[in-house]
Amino acid sequence: MILGYILAGIALYYIVRFVFNFVLPILKTTKVVRQKMQDMQQPRQNHFDNTTASSTTHKPHVQNDSTRKDDYIDFEEIKDKD
């Protein structure tokens, strides 16, 4: 009976030690890294949004039908001699 309490206490001690020395630091590090990544991506996203907004105001380049016809190259199929 007492041995069971002692073993449970030892197991509880190692579980608490594992959580505080391993799990919590990983969670804190993950949170910090995620925040730093977000901080790094924010200016890039703002720049992307600004360039996208300014590029949508320009007229897109449209090709004439005559240039499309001139760009076509005829294709002939070559048959093998077997």
C-alpha positions, 0 to 999 in steps of 0.5 A: 500500500505504501509502496504504491503511494511511493511509486505514484509519487515518483511517477507524478514527480517525473511527469511534472518534471517532463512537462515543465522541462520539455513540453512547456519550453517547446510550446513557448519556443513554438509561440515565439517562432510563429510570432517572429515568422508572422512579423517577418511576413507582415511587411512582405504581405503589405508590399505584395498588397500594395504592388497588386493594388497598383498593378490592377490600375494599369491596362493589361497588354492585349495582343492583336489578332494579326500578331496571333496569326503570325506567331502560328507555325505549321506542323507536319507530322513525320512518319518513321520508315520501318 
